[in-house]
């Protein structure tokens, strides 16, 4: 899983996104690059996000991101079980 993919999991810690948009927050963006998040979602989830995208724009793709993470974890667990 990419660094950006792992970082997306941490979006769930930013539960107050109605008040502070994590995509515009300097504290969140200090942890990972906004451009990396946008590029990751655009590349792997066929989005059309840009640097002006808000968390609400990103949020619609998060179920797909978490489904992908889940599928990858299931795959790797199966691989481990088979060894």
N, C-alpha and C positions, 0 to 999 in steps of 0.2 A: 504494500500500500504506500502511496506517495506521502511525502511530508505534508503536502497540502491536504490530502485525503484524511490523514490522521488529525490534522488541525481542524478540519471541519467538524469533527466530533465535538470539539470544545465549544462550538457555537451554542450548544445546549446549555452551557454555563451562563450564557448571556441572556438570561430569562427576561430581562426588562427592556426588550427591544422596541416596545411601543414608546418608551421614554427616550432611550438612547440607542440610536441605530448603530449596531456593531460595524457595519460596513463603512460608516463615517467616523467611527470612534478611533481616536489616536491610540488609546490603550490597547484595543484589540489589534489594530493594524500594526502596532509595534511588535506583536507576537508573530504575525504572519502577514504577508504582503496581500493587499487587496487585489492587485493584479494577478497574483498566483491563484487566489480563490476564483476570480472571474475566469481565468484561463482554464482552470481545472473543470469547472462546471460547464463552460462552453465546449470544451473538448470531449468530455466523457458523458455529458448529458444533453448535448445538442441545444444548449441555451444560446441566447443572444444578449448576454449581459455586457455592460461596459462600466467604465470607472464612475459613472453617475448612478449606477444601480444601487438601490437601497436594500436593506435587509428583507423587506417585504418581497422584492423582486427575487432575491436569492432563496427565500424561504419556500417558495413553491417547488424548488428542486431538491430540497433537503430530504424528503421521503425517498427519492430515487437514490440519493447519495447513501443514505442509511441502508437501503435495500442492497446496494452494491457492496457495502462494507459487510453486511450480514452474509451475503453470498460468498464473498471471499473468505470470511472466517469459517463458514461451513466447509468450503473446499479444503482449506488448510487443515482443519480438524480431521476430515476424512483421510487426507494424505498422511497425517500423523498416526491415525488408527491403523492404517494399512502397513505401517512399517514395523 
